[in-house]
Amino acid sequence: MSDEPGPKLAPGQLYRIAWVFYLILAIVGVVWIGLDERPAGPCAGGGICSALFVQPTLWPLDLLLGLGTALVVIVAWELVRRVVPLAQRLEEQLARMVGDLGTDEALAIALVSGFSEELFFRGAVQGSLGWPIATALFALMHTGSGRALRLWTVYAAVAGLVFAGLTEWRKNLLPAIVAHVAINAFGLWRLSRSTAAGETPPEAA
């Protein structure tokens, strides 16, 4: 398979597509969780409750854990991209697909994608079917043809394992959401800047 990048999206197209896709994903996650009457979990008897997203007395620690995890993942990818040429080709492809995003657009997409994906994959799928299935599905959503995009799948699988571990450990979605949003915000910002600057950025999950 070729690693040639696909066509660059028109200005604003990624922003509109992202909002529609992730809002649908969030709705599916809410319905799934609402119909799941599992006896275990943060919400007694299943369904949606505030404890699914945050523990009132522990949220400062969960917030710091999420930010710290994001920093570790970003630094780790920076080390990978310095020594693996395929990682640089991956970033070039993703940068072309992302195109020119404003800072506000990058932040908005990071927020909606990080929240929606964690609600669906860790809140709904992991809560019902377990972390291995949730992680596998998360990885498969980040894929495409060619060796470079298969590396993206591996990256997403590792990130998914990290998010799954945070959720299993902390028993709520806040740390995984914070980590996911921060990684995506930094990655999207760098991707959108790289086209004009001729640099290669870390990718979003």
C-alpha positions, 0 to 999 in steps of 0.5 A: 500500500502507498503512503502517499497522503490523501487530499487536503481538506477544504478550510473548515471541513474537518471542523464540521465533520469532527463535530457531527461525528463526535456528537453522534459518538457521544449520543451513542455512548450515552444511550449505551450506558443508559441502557446498560443495567450493570450492578458494578461500576460508579453508578449503582444499577447502571445508567449515567451519573456524575460519579461516572465522570468525576469523584467530588473529593478526588478530582484534583488528583485525577486532573493532575494524573490526566495532565501528567499522563498527557505530558508523558505520552507527548514526550514519548512520541517526541522521542519516537519521531526523532528516531523512527522515519516512519513516524515522520511520514505519518505526521506529514500525512496527518498534517496534510489531512488536518490542514490549516486549523485555527487555535480555537478550532483545534481546541474545540475539536480536541475537547469534543473528540477527547470527551466523546471518545472516552465516553464511548470507548471507556465509559460504554464499551469498556464498562460493558465489554471490558478494556481489551475490546474497548482498546482494540476498537479504539485502535481500529478507529485510528487506522488507514491504508499504508505503513504510516497509518498502521503506525498510527493504529499502534500508537492509538492502541498504546494510548488506548491502553493508557486511557483504559488503565487510568479508568480502571484505576480511578473508577471515573472518566476524568483522568482519561478525558483530561489526558485525551483532550490535552494530547489531542489539543497539542497534537492538532495545534502542532499538526495545523502549524506544520504545513506552513512551517514545514515541521513534523508534529506529534499526532492526535489520538 
